[in-house]
Amino acid sequence: MPATPLTSAGRLVADPDFKSGWGAVLTPEINEVVRSVRKEAGATYRLQTARDEPITVASMYTALFWEARNFRNSSTVFIPAITEEFKLFAEEDEVFDASRAVIRKKASENIRDTEFHPLLKSIRDSKFTLWPVRLPLEDIWVTIALQLGGISEGSKGSQGSPLHYDREVVACAIIDPYPSARDDRRNFVKKRLAEILGEGCIRFNDGVVMGTFTTEDISKLWETGHVAYAICREFIRRLNVLKYQEDCGHSVSTSLLWSPFEQHHDVDSYRESIMAACAHRTIQNSNYLVRMALEVPSKKSNHEPGRLDPHVEDLKDSWFTKPKTKTPRKAEVEVPEQDNIVVAPLTPVSEHGSRVSQSNNQNEYDDDDDDDVDEEEEEDDEEEDADADADADENIHTDLVSQGGAYTPSSPVLNEDEKPVGDQIIQSIEEPHDSHEEVSTEVSQDLQEQDDTPPEGDTKEQPREVTPAKRERDDEEGPPTKRTKLEDTE
């Protein structure tokens, strides 16, 4: 265990579909896999430091391994990956000779028994070779593309020995996008390439170098690595086209491979593509035990976002979607004052503070009410004539909310002596969207009787709204327990 807790330099961007899994202990097997892909992971991270950072050897070859993954098993294209310590293109002759000694063949009288270095054996066995080379002295990337073929009879070797060569380069392109001293670099690369391929019994002549594979020039040295990757990726894309034509039974011409690379260079796009290819290659080499994640680096990570910004004017992302529908609000309808006001039953305040308590035997009350309502309709109509405007001086207006805009309570149930039977509970008013609101009213004991006659056909009963002042006065006198029956003034 470390002496002090480790500090994380970043946090992952949260997403409901992505669980970080932090806190779980990794098994020794997974730790071993993680250690095995550190080079590929480092190649990915290096590309996120700055946009003008030169492309490293690890980033270049890791990305191209991913791009050429569909051709490498078929020996169609080979990408030699040489480390910086393996200086096959060193400008100093002494350094080059030391590296050449490592790849030197073990000759035999029969060329089939000759032992070749794995680097040269792979070049011999592949039809095409893509070789981006970093020249360490100038820190410039130059791309070499080779097409190999067999040696024809009668041209076995320059020294007359049939064992000297059995392969030859039939087409070659050396792509160098940096114009300064380009011819000197081209001649240097041809010289070194001939010496390297000679160790693999592969003949290389200057006449096979084609000048048709041209590209747009660049002005900055650090961009040469980006362009070298883009050229190799384009060459692989053209190989895909040829393979498709061959699979479709069409005639195939390799002239497409050596045509000009016609596009404006976008080094930022190239860097992003290299970064994505390195990440995917890391995932593949880990047998998909690792995955990509977006993190927010802290100050401890030495992250400099300004070095990654290309300062290019761009429009904001435009997203088009179906507009959201708003949920309609509950409509409150204010019912105008009616000429006839009916006194509603009184209900005591419940223990939890609500003004109306709902009876549990409401259904029983409804059944009893239905039996007597027809017999009492005529009496109620006569009583309503006398009580229509009893509370006009108190300016009481009723605010009712219902789906139909009106509310009709049940008529009171009377016994044989025409007295109300028990306490009655006012039904709750149904609001829109099946919501309910409880309404309670009280009886004013100083109700004034009026002689106005209600309009013909208007028999709706309206509950009276209870004001806080009246409730306070009624509470002092005692809670009501029964419905007050109004006497007929006529």
N, C-alpha and C positions, 0 to 999 in steps of 0.2 A: 504494500500500500504506500502511496506517496506521502511525504511528510505533511504536505499541505493539500487542500482540495484543489482539483484542477479547475481552471476558469475557462468557460466556453467563450469564444470570441464572437459568436453569432447566435441567432435564434432563427428557427425555421418559420417561414410564413405559414400561418395556421390555415387549415382547410378541413372541412368536415369529412372529406373523402381520403384524407392523408393523416395517418397516425404515426407519430414519430417513434414511438416505442422506447423512448428514453427511460433509463432506469433498469431495464432488463440486462442480465449478464449474458455476454456473448460466449458461445462455446469455444473450446480450443480449436476445433475444426474451422469455425468461421473466422476466428482471429488469424489463422494461418492463410486463409484465402485473402483476407484483407491485406496482409503483408505482401502477398504475391502480386497485387495489382497497384502497389504504391507508385510505380513508375508511370503507369497510365493515368492514375489519379493526379499525380503531380503535373503531368502534361496538360491536363484539363485546367487545373488551378492556375497555372502559369499564364494562361491566356486571359485571365480575369484581372490581371494586375494593371495593364495599361494597353491602350489601343495601338500605341506606337512601339510596343515592345517587340524586338525581333523574334521570329519563330524559332523555337529550339528544335534540336534533333529529335527529342522524345515526342514533342507535339506533332512534328511533321510525319514521322513514320507511323505513329499510333493512329493518326487520322487516316492515312492512306491504307493501312491494313484494313480498316473498317470499310473504306470506299471500294476496295478491290476484293472483298470477301467472297463475292459470287464467282470470281474467276480463279482464285488461287488454287482451289482443289483440282481444277481441270488443267493446270499448268499453262493457261493462256497467257497470263501476265505475271511477272515476278517483280517485286519491289525490294531491292537490296537495302537493308537497314544497317548502316555502319555507325558505330558510336564515335564520339569525338576523340576517343583515345586511338581509334583505328584510322590513322591519317594516310589513307590511300591517295588523297589529292593534296597532300602537303607540297608546298612550293620548294622546300629545302630537299635536295636530293638525298641527303643522309637520312632524314626522317622517312622519306618515301621508301627507300631501300629496306629499312627495318620493317616497315609494314608489308612490303612486297614479299619479304622472306616468310612471313606468316602464311600467306596464301599460295606459296610456290607449290607447284604440282610435283608429284613423285612419278617421274617418267618411267616408262617401260618400253620394251621393244615393240610390243603390240599396244596400240593406243587404247584398245578396249580394256586393257589391264592397268592403265594409268589412273592413279588416284588424284582426284581433284578436291580442292577445298570446297566445303559446302556452299560457300558464296558462289563460286564459279560453276559448280555442278548444277545449281538451281538456274543460273543464267543459261547454261547449255540446254537444259531440259524444257525451257519455256520459249514460246514463240515470240513474245514481246517482253521487254524489260523497261520499266519506268524507274529512273534513278535520279531523284533530286539530290544534288550534291552541294554541300556548304563549303565554300572556299574560306578557310579560317583566317587567312591574312587580311582580306578585305571584308570579311563577314558578309559575303554575297552568296545567294542561292542561285544555282544554274541547274536547269532540268535537262536530263539526257533521256531520249526515247530511242529504243533499239528494236529492230526486227531481224531475227536470225533465220538462217536457212542452211541447208546442207551444202557441202563442197561438191562441185561438179567434177567429173573425171577430167584429168589433164591439167588441173590447177590445184594440185594438192598442197603445195607450199612454195614459198619463195626460194627455199634452199634445195628444192627438188626432192625432198624426203616426203613420202606419203604419210608419215607419222607426225608431221609437224602441225598440221591443222586438219580438222574434220568438220568444223563449223565456220561460218562466215556471217558478217553483218551485211544484210541486203538493203537496209534502209536505216537512216539515223537522222535525228534532229537534236540540235543543241540550242535550247531556248534560253536567252539571256535578255531580260527586259531592261537592264540598266545600260544606257548608251555609253557612258564614259569607259574607255579602254575595253570595249566589248570584244574587239578582234583579238586582242592579246589574250584575254581569258579563253576565248574559243580555241585558239591554237594550243594553249596550255592544256585544256581539257582533252582535246584530241590526242595529244601526246601521251598523257597519263592513261587515257582509256585504252589506247593500243597496247601499252605495256601490261595493263591489268588483264585484258582479255587474252593476251598471249599466254598467260599462265593457265588458261582454260582451253588452249588449243582452238581459239576462236580468232579468225583473221579479221582485221579491221583496216580498211583502206579509206583514204581521205575522200575518194570519189563518191562514197555512199552517203556522205553528209548532205542532207537536203536543206535548202534554204527557204522552202515554201511555208514551213511552220513558223509564221511570224506572229507577233503580238504587239500591243500598244506599249510604248516606252513609259517608264516611271521615273520619278525624279528623286526618290528617297531610297537609301540603301535598305532601311528596315522593311520596306514593302516587298523586297524580292522574295522573301519566304512565303508571303501571302500569295503572290502571283505563281510561284512554283507549285503550290498546292492546287491552285485553281486550274493550272495547265494539266496537271496529272489527273485531276478529277474529270476534266473535259475529255482527255484521252480515253479514260475508262468509259465515259458516256458514249463515245464514238465506237468503242468495242462492243458495247451493248447493242448499238444500232446494227453493226455488222452481224452480230449473233442472231438478232431478230430476223434480218434479211435471209440469213442462211437457213434458219428454222422454217421460214415460209417458202423455201425453195427458190428464192430469187438469186440472181447472179450477184456475187459479192466482189467489190473492188476496194482494196486497201488505200486507195488514193484519198478517201475521206479522212483517214487518220492524219495525213500530213498537210491538210489544208489549213489556211490561216485561222488563228484564234481571234475571232472578230467580236469583240465586246469591250466596252469601257470597264476598266478595273474598278471594283468596289472593294477596297481592302477591308473595310469594316464588316461587310457581308462575308468575305472570305474568312476572317478571324472567327466570326460566330459559327460558321460551318465547321471550321477545324475544331472548335470547342465542343460542338455537339457530337462530331464524329469521335473525338477522344472519349467523351463521356459514355457513348454507346459501346465503344470498344472495351472500356473498363467494365461495364456491366456484363458484356458477353464473356470476357475472360474470367469473371468471378462466378460464372455459371448462374448469373442472375440473382446472386445473393445480395448484391448492393443495388442501389437505385439512386436516381437523381433527386435533388431537393434544392429549393430556393431558400437562402438564408439571408438574414439581415445582419451584416457584420458590425461589431462594435469598434470603438476606438482602439482597442487592444489588438485588432487584427491588421492594423496599418493599412486599412482600405482607403484608397484615394479615388472617389467616384469621378472627380474632375478629369482624371487621366483616361477614363473610358468614354467620355462624352465626345462624339464626333462633331458636335455643334452644327447639326444639320436641321434646317427648318422642316418641320413635319406637322401634318394636320392631326388633330385628335381623332381617336378611334370613334367611328360612328356605329352605334348599335341600334338596330331596328327591331322592335318587338310590338306585340299587341298591347294597346293601351289598357291600363287597369280600370275596371269598373268600380265605381264607388258604391258602398253600401248605403241605401237610402236611409235617411234619418226618420225617426218616429214623428209622425205628424200629430200635432196637438190642435184639436178643433174646439173652439170656444162656442158652446151652444148658447144662443141668445136667450134672454129671460123670457120665460113663459108666463102667461097670465095666471095660470093655476099652479100653485106650489103645494106639494103634499109633504106633510111632516114625516120625516124618516124616523125609524126606531133608534133608540139610544143604545150605545155599546160602550161598556167600560174599557179603560185603558188596560192593555195586557201587562203582565209582569215584566216583560223585556222591553217595554217602552213604546210598543206600537200602538197606534190609536184604534186599530180595529183588530179584533181577534176572530179567527175563522173557526166556526163551529164544526166539530167532527161529525155531527149528525145532520148535515145540511141536506142530504138526500131524504131523510125522514121528514124534515121540515117541508121540503118541496112536495112530498106525497100528500101530507096533511093539507097543504095549502091548495092543492089542486081540487080537493073535495069540496071546499067551501067557497072557492073564488067565484063560481057562477051565481051562488045564492046571494052574495054580498055585492055584486056589481051595481045593482040599482041603488042600494044604499050609499055606496061610495060615490056614485055620480051626484047624488043630492048633497053629500057632504062637501064635494069639491066645489059646488057652486058657492058655498059660504066661505070657503077657506082659500080662494084663488089668490088674493093679493094680501095675505095676512102680514107679510113681512116687507111691504113696500117701503116703509119708513127707514128700515135698517140697511137699505142698499145692498142687499145680499144677491150676488149673482153666482151662478153655478158653472164650474169648469169641468166638463166631462170629456173623457177621451174614450172613444169606442170605435169600432169598425164601422158601424152604421151611422155614427154621429148623434145618437140619442140613446137614452137608457130608460127602461121601464121596470121599476121594481115590482115585486109581487104585492098583492093586496094583503092587508092584515087579516089574520084569522080570528074570528070572533066566536064566543060561545053563545049559548041560548040567551043570556042576558045582554047580549051585544057588547060584551067586554072583551078586550084582547086576551088571547090565550098565551101565557108565558112570554118570555123574551124572544124577540125576533132578530135575526142577523141579516144585515143588508148583503146582497150578493156582490161579489167583486166585479168590477168593470173590466171587460176584456179590451186590452190595448192591441194595436197592430203588432204582428209577428208573435202572436200567442203570449204576449206578456200580460200580466194582470196587475191591477192597482186596486187597493182596498180603499173604499170610501166610507166614511162614517159621518153621520149628521146627528145633531141634537135638537131637542124641542125647546123652543123658547117659551118660557112659562107666561110671559106677558104678550102672547100672540094676539094681535088685533084681528078681529073678525071683519070681513068685508062682505058687501052685498053684491059685488060684481058677478055677472054670469059669464062663465067661460064660453068661448066660441063653440059653435055646434060641431060635434064630431071630435073635438080635442079632449081626449080623456087620458092623455099621458101624464103620469105622475113624475115629478121632479124632486129629487132629494135636495135638502137645504144644506148649504155649506156652513160649517161651524167655524166661527171666528175664535181666535185665542182668548179674547176678552170674555166671550160668553162661556167658553169652557172653564175658564178660571172661576167665573161666578157660579157656574153650576156645580163645580167640584166642591165649593164651600158649602153648598146646600146639601150635598150628598149625591152619590152616584145614582143615576137613573136605573131603574130595574124593569120598568114596564113601558110599553108604548102608550102614549097619551091619546086618548080618544077625544076627538073634537066634537063638540055638540053642534047639531044642526041649528044654525041661527034662524032658519025660517020657521 
